[in-house]
């Protein structure tokens, strides 16, 4: 099941939720129970076969690189 990061528009609380795609609309702030939340877009962690994670994105990957 995927995890999603959110920030509450009422109290500013940032939180992470593990929720199915079909239940994303039901998410509320765990601090104030507001439904006024926005999804934050964060990077993901990648593991390689050698057990080392990717420390820097490859060239051309990112907001200005179209990756």
N, CA, C and O atoms as CSV, one atom per row, in Angstrom:
chain,resi,resn,atom,element,x,y,z
A,1,UNK,N,N,0.857,-1.175,0.000
A,1,UNK,CA,C,0.000,0.000,0.000
A,1,UNK,C,C,0.904,1.239,0.000
A,1,UNK,O,O,1.876,1.287,0.754
A,2,UNK,N,N,0.602,2.231,-0.825
A,2,UNK,CA,C,1.460,3.415,-0.906
A,2,UNK,C,C,1.309,4.346,0.293
A,2,UNK,O,O,0.286,4.340,0.977
A,3,UNK,N,N,2.346,5.145,0.533
A,3,UNK,CA,C,2.283,6.170,1.568
A,3,UNK,C,C,2.237,7.539,0.891
A,3,UNK,O,O,2.816,7.736,-0.177
A,4,UNK,N,N,1.552,8.463,1.516
A,4,UNK,CA,C,1.399,9.814,0.990
A,4,UNK,C,C,1.709,10.807,2.099
A,4,UNK,O,O,1.348,10.591,3.256
A,5,UNK,N,N,2.382,11.898,1.739
A,5,UNK,CA,C,2.691,12.969,2.679
A,5,UNK,C,C,1.696,14.099,2.462
A,5,UNK,O,O,1.378,14.456,1.328
A,6,UNK,N,N,1.211,14.653,3.562
A,6,UNK,CA,C,0.228,15.731,3.516
A,6,UNK,C,C,0.617,16.851,4.470
A,6,UNK,O,O,1.405,16.658,5.395
A,7,UNK,N,N,0.038,18.041,4.219
A,7,UNK,CA,C,0.119,19.163,5.150
A,7,UNK,C,C,-1.299,19.682,5.338
A,7,UNK,O,O,-2.043,19.850,4.372
A,8,UNK,N,N,-1.662,19.930,6.579
A,8,UNK,CA,C,-2.999,20.424,6.894
A,8,UNK,C,C,-3.082,21.922,6.607
A,8,UNK,O,O,-2.200,22.685,7.003
A,9,UNK,N,N,-4.131,22.333,5.927
A,9,UNK,CA,C,-4.362,23.735,5.627
A,9,UNK,C,C,-4.902,24.517,6.807
A,9,UNK,O,O,-4.884,25.747,6.789
A,10,UNK,N,N,-5.380,23.834,7.826
A,10,UNK,CA,C,-5.921,24.495,9.019
A,10,UNK,C,C,-4.854,24.716,10.083
A,10,UNK,O,O,-4.671,25.838,10.556
A,11,UNK,N,N,-4.143,23.645,10.464
A,11,UNK,CA,C,-3.190,23.743,11.576
A,11,UNK,C,C,-1.730,23.644,11.138
A,11,UNK,O,O,-0.837,23.852,11.959
A,12,UNK,N,N,-1.461,23.329,9.859
A,12,UNK,CA,C,-0.098,23.259,9.351
A,12,UNK,C,C,0.645,21.971,9.656
A,12,UNK,O,O,1.822,21.840,9.320
A,13,UNK,N,N,-0.027,21.018,10.291
A,13,UNK,CA,C,0.604,19.745,10.655
A,13,UNK,C,C,0.984,18.961,9.403
A,13,UNK,O,O,0.179,18.822,8.482
A,14,UNK,N,N,2.236,18.440,9.372
A,14,UNK,CA,C,2.675,17.574,8.272
A,14,UNK,C,C,2.604,16.141,8.758
A,14,UNK,O,O,3.007,15.839,9.881
A,15,UNK,N,N,2.089,15.250,7.906
A,15,UNK,CA,C,1.943,13.857,8.306
A,15,UNK,C,C,2.001,12.934,7.106
A,15,UNK,O,O,1.791,13.353,5.968
A,16,UNK,N,N,2.287,11.679,7.379
A,16,UNK,CA,C,2.372,10.641,6.358
A,16,UNK,C,C,1.307,9.599,6.639
A,16,UNK,O,O,1.118,9.188,7.783
A,17,UNK,N,N,0.612,9.171,5.595
A,17,UNK,CA,C,-0.465,8.194,5.736
A,17,UNK,C,C,-0.250,7.051,4.753
A,17,UNK,O,O,0.111,7.280,3.599
A,18,UNK,N,N,-0.469,5.829,5.206
A,18,UNK,CA,C,-0.475,4.671,4.324
A,18,UNK,C,C,-1.938,4.385,4.020
A,18,UNK,O,O,-2.703,3.983,4.897
A,19,UNK,N,N,-2.316,4.598,2.761
A,19,UNK,CA,C,-3.728,4.486,2.401
A,19,UNK,C,C,-3.851,4.041,0.945
A,19,UNK,O,O,-3.011,4.372,0.109
A,20,UNK,N,N,-4.896,3.296,0.661
A,20,UNK,CA,C,-5.124,2.849,-0.715
A,20,UNK,C,C,-5.566,4.033,-1.569
A,20,UNK,O,O,-6.087,5.024,-1.056
A,21,UNK,N,N,-5.354,3.920,-2.854
A,21,UNK,CA,C,-5.722,4.982,-3.786
A,21,UNK,C,C,-7.211,5.307,-3.690
A,21,UNK,O,O,-7.598,6.472,-3.786
A,22,UNK,N,N,-8.040,4.292,-3.501
A,22,UNK,CA,C,-9.487,4.509,-3.433
A,22,UNK,C,C,-9.925,5.205,-2.144
A,22,UNK,O,O,-11.025,5.757,-2.090
A,23,UNK,N,N,-9.078,5.190,-1.097
A,23,UNK,CA,C,-9.438,5.817,0.179
A,23,UNK,C,C,-8.740,7.155,0.417
A,23,UNK,O,O,-8.892,7.739,1.490
A,24,UNK,N,N,-7.977,7.656,-0.562
A,24,UNK,CA,C,-7.253,8.919,-0.375
A,24,UNK,C,C,-8.181,10.079,-0.040
A,24,UNK,O,O,-7.802,10.976,0.714
A,25,UNK,N,N,-9.380,10.071,-0.584
A,25,UNK,CA,C,-10.319,11.172,-0.355
A,25,UNK,C,C,-10.840,11.203,1.088
A,25,UNK,O,O,-11.412,12.207,1.511
A,26,UNK,N,N,-10.651,10.133,1.834
A,26,UNK,CA,C,-11.152,10.041,3.208
A,26,UNK,C,C,-10.136,10.510,4.245
A,26,UNK,O,O,-10.447,10.542,5.436
A,27,UNK,N,N,-8.923,10.875,3.814
A,27,UNK,CA,C,-7.857,11.244,4.745
A,27,UNK,C,C,-8.177,12.574,5.415
A,27,UNK,O,O,-8.601,13.525,4.759
A,28,UNK,N,N,-7.968,12.632,6.734
A,28,UNK,CA,C,-8.125,13.862,7.501
A,28,UNK,C,C,-6.874,14.080,8.343
A,28,UNK,O,O,-6.103,13.146,8.564
A,29,UNK,N,N,-6.672,15.291,8.806
A,29,UNK,CA,C,-5.524,15.626,9.633
A,29,UNK,C,C,-5.626,14.901,10.972
A,29,UNK,O,O,-6.662,14.981,11.633
A,30,UNK,N,N,-4.570,14.193,11.387
A,30,UNK,CA,C,-4.625,13.488,12.666
A,30,UNK,C,C,-4.581,14.428,13.869
A,30,UNK,O,O,-4.913,14.011,14.979
A,31,UNK,N,N,-4.178,15.689,13.677
A,31,UNK,CA,C,-4.114,16.635,14.791
A,31,UNK,C,C,-5.431,17.356,15.033
A,31,UNK,O,O,-5.865,17.499,16.176
A,32,UNK,N,N,-6.078,17.819,13.937
A,32,UNK,CA,C,-7.298,18.613,14.123
A,32,UNK,C,C,-8.511,18.042,13.388
A,32,UNK,O,O,-9.596,18.619,13.453
A,33,UNK,N,N,-8.343,16.921,12.692
A,33,UNK,CA,C,-9.398,16.230,11.941
A,33,UNK,C,C,-9.955,17.033,10.766
A,33,UNK,O,O,-11.033,16.722,10.260
A,34,UNK,N,N,-9.232,18.057,10.332
A,34,UNK,CA,C,-9.673,18.847,9.185
A,34,UNK,C,C,-9.542,18.041,7.897
A,34,UNK,O,O,-8.651,17.203,7.760
A,35,UNK,N,N,-10.441,18.309,6.960
A,35,UNK,CA,C,-10.354,17.694,5.634
A,35,UNK,C,C,-9.633,18.625,4.663
A,35,UNK,O,O,-9.444,18.283,3.496
A,36,UNK,N,N,-9.232,19.801,5.144
A,36,UNK,CA,C,-8.527,20.779,4.313
A,36,UNK,C,C,-7.030,20.440,4.322
A,36,UNK,O,O,-6.238,21.072,5.021
A,37,UNK,N,N,-6.667,19.430,3.531
A,37,UNK,CA,C,-5.281,18.976,3.485
A,37,UNK,C,C,-4.775,19.031,2.054
A,37,UNK,O,O,-5.556,18.951,1.106
A,38,UNK,N,N,-3.461,19.168,1.902
A,38,UNK,CA,C,-2.861,19.147,0.572
A,38,UNK,C,C,-1.778,18.083,0.538
A,38,UNK,O,O,-1.018,17.921,1.493
A,39,UNK,N,N,-1.717,17.367,-0.560
A,39,UNK,CA,C,-0.712,16.326,-0.714
A,39,UNK,C,C,0.620,16.974,-1.064
A,39,UNK,O,O,0.687,17.855,-1.921
A,40,UNK,N,N,1.682,16.529,-0.390
A,40,UNK,CA,C,3.026,16.999,-0.674
A,40,UNK,C,C,3.700,15.996,-1.587
A,40,UNK,O,O,3.493,14.790,-1.447
A,41,UNK,N,N,4.490,16.472,-2.502
A,41,UNK,CA,C,5.190,15.576,-3.412
A,41,UNK,C,C,6.636,15.481,-2.973
A,41,UNK,O,O,7.372,16.467,-2.989
A,42,UNK,N,N,7.028,14.290,-2.583
A,42,UNK,CA,C,8.369,14.054,-2.075
A,42,UNK,C,C,9.056,13.011,-2.931
A,42,UNK,O,O,8.409,12.291,-3.691
A,43,UNK,N,N,10.356,12.936,-2.805
A,43,UNK,CA,C,11.135,11.950,-3.550
A,43,UNK,C,C,10.954,10.567,-2.962
A,43,UNK,O,O,10.329,10.393,-1.916
A,44,UNK,N,N,11.503,9.605,-3.640
A,44,UNK,CA,C,11.443,8.245,-3.133
A,44,UNK,C,C,12.860,7.730,-2.956
A,44,UNK,O,O,13.796,8.238,-3.574
A,45,UNK,N,N,13.008,6.746,-2.132
A,45,UNK,CA,C,14.307,6.151,-1.882
A,45,UNK,C,C,14.461,4.921,-2.764
A,45,UNK,O,O,13.532,4.125,-2.902
A,46,UNK,N,N,15.633,4.772,-3.356
A,46,UNK,CA,C,15.880,3.669,-4.278
A,46,UNK,C,C,17.010,2.810,-3.743
A,46,UNK,O,O,18.040,3.330,-3.313
A,47,UNK,N,N,16.823,1.508,-3.766
A,47,UNK,CA,C,17.877,0.563,-3.368
A,47,UNK,C,C,18.370,-0.153,-4.610
A,47,UNK,O,O,17.588,-0.557,-5.470
A,48,UNK,N,N,19.673,-0.301,-4.685
A,48,UNK,CA,C,20.252,-1.034,-5.805
A,48,UNK,C,C,20.589,-2.450,-5.356
A,48,UNK,O,O,20.526,-2.753,-4.164
A,49,UNK,N,N,20.939,-3.304,-6.283
A,49,UNK,CA,C,21.256,-4.691,-5.957
A,49,UNK,C,C,22.434,-4.786,-4.996
A,49,UNK,O,O,22.516,-5.738,-4.220
A,50,UNK,N,N,23.346,-3.819,-5.031
A,50,UNK,CA,C,24.501,-3.818,-4.142
A,50,UNK,C,C,24.180,-3.338,-2.743
A,50,UNK,O,O,25.052,-3.356,-1.874
A,51,UNK,N,N,22.943,-2.906,-2.502
A,51,UNK,CA,C,22.537,-2.474,-1.171
A,51,UNK,C,C,22.787,-1.004,-0.889
A,51,UNK,O,O,22.480,-0.527,0.203
A,52,UNK,N,N,23.340,-0.276,-1.852
A,52,UNK,CA,C,23.585,1.149,-1.658
A,52,UNK,C,C,22.463,1.949,-2.297
A,52,UNK,O,O,22.049,1.659,-3.419
A,53,UNK,N,N,21.981,2.933,-1.600
A,53,UNK,CA,C,20.934,3.778,-2.146
A,53,UNK,C,C,21.494,4.807,-3.107
A,53,UNK,O,O,22.699,5.056,-3.124
A,54,UNK,N,N,20.650,5.387,-3.883
A,54,UNK,CA,C,21.032,6.445,-4.817
A,54,UNK,C,C,21.153,7.739,-4.018
A,54,UNK,O,O,20.154,8.244,-3.505
A,55,UNK,N,N,22.365,8.278,-3.909
A,55,UNK,CA,C,22.583,9.460,-3.085
A,55,UNK,C,C,22.247,10.756,-3.811
A,55,UNK,O,O,21.786,11.712,-3.187
A,56,UNK,N,N,22.471,10.799,-5.112
A,56,UNK,CA,C,22.130,11.987,-5.889
A,56,UNK,C,C,21.358,11.559,-7.124
A,56,UNK,O,O,21.609,10.486,-7.674
A,57,UNK,N,N,20.425,12.383,-7.562
A,57,UNK,CA,C,19.669,12.020,-8.761
A,57,UNK,C,C,20.579,12.008,-9.984
A,57,UNK,O,O,21.569,12.739,-10.021
A,58,UNK,N,N,20.264,11.202,-10.970
A,58,UNK,CA,C,21.049,11.191,-12.198
A,58,UNK,C,C,20.926,12.516,-12.937
A,58,UNK,O,O,19.943,13.232,-12.743
A,59,UNK,N,N,21.913,12.868,-13.792
A,59,UNK,CA,C,21.844,14.127,-14.541
A,59,UNK,C,C,20.547,14.226,-15.341
A,59,UNK,O,O,20.094,13.246,-15.933
A,60,UNK,N,N,19.962,15.411,-15.352
A,60,UNK,CA,C,18.735,15.638,-16.106
A,60,UNK,C,C,17.476,15.234,-15.367
A,60,UNK,O,O,16.377,15.383,-15.902
A,61,UNK,N,N,17.609,14.722,-14.138
A,61,UNK,CA,C,16.444,14.297,-13.381
A,61,UNK,C,C,16.113,15.370,-12.368
A,61,UNK,O,O,16.993,15.811,-11.629
A,62,UNK,N,N,14.889,15.792,-12.316
A,62,UNK,CA,C,14.485,16.776,-11.332
A,62,UNK,C,C,13.545,17.791,-11.934
A,62,UNK,O,O,13.118,17.648,-13.080
A,63,UNK,N,N,13.215,18.837,-11.153
A,63,UNK,CA,C,12.216,19.808,-11.581
A,63,UNK,C,C,12.532,20.480,-12.915
A,63,UNK,O,O,11.626,20.699,-13.720
A,64,UNK,N,N,13.812,20.813,-13.167
A,64,UNK,CA,C,14.128,21.502,-14.411
A,64,UNK,C,C,14.626,20.569,-15.498
A,64,UNK,O,O,14.786,20.984,-16.646
A,65,UNK,N,N,14.877,19.296,-15.147
A,65,UNK,CA,C,15.432,18.368,-16.112
A,65,UNK,C,C,14.419,17.529,-16.834
A,65,UNK,O,O,14.781,16.765,-17.729
A,66,UNK,N,N,13.159,17.644,-16.475
A,66,UNK,CA,C,12.119,16.891,-17.163
A,66,UNK,C,C,12.102,15.422,-16.844
A,66,UNK,O,O,11.520,14.637,-17.592
A,67,UNK,N,N,12.746,15.014,-15.716
A,67,UNK,CA,C,12.835,13.607,-15.369
A,67,UNK,C,C,11.632,13.112,-14.737
A,67,UNK,O,O,11.559,11.934,-14.386
